[in-house]
Amino acid sequence: MGFEALIRWGHPRLGLVPPDRFLPLAEEAGLMGDITQWVLAEATAQCAVWRGDDHPVTVSVNVSLGDLLRPDVVDTIRRHLDGQGLPAGALVLEITETGVIDQFGTASLVIDELRGLGVIVSIDDFGAGVTSLAYLGRLAVGELKLDR
């Protein structure tokens, strides 16, 4: 059993703003790294609470291509997990199909490192782009989420 961390912006006037309305602006402003760090901290903390209550769940967090390609991404993930006393398998990182294909060589190396750490990597929205199944055989992903 697992959960997915989904971000919404609770705006005082606009109410609950969905991510497709504010994340592109955050990306333009260079804030995605900070948002991802906050989501990872919150998601791993909540996962630790659930697991501490004897519920061996996983938590999924969406990461952008920019986040995935940061030189310190593996160390950052390790710090979040260690800080909450979580095993690496408690975390699933979701990346979009198009993000992986755009930077296939580099992305596949990072995915290999994350897999070596024990983190589950998921391809999200598969089928939304033009990826062939042949690419999947070359990626160390543990999960595939099909697009609508």
Secondary structure by P-SEA (a helix, b strand, c coil): cbbbbbbbbbccccccccccccaaaaaaacaaaaaaaaaaaaaaaaaaaaaaaccbbbbbbbbccccccccaaaaaaaaaaaaaccccccbbbbbcaaaaaaaaaaaaaaaaaaaaabbbbbbccccccccccccccccccccccccc
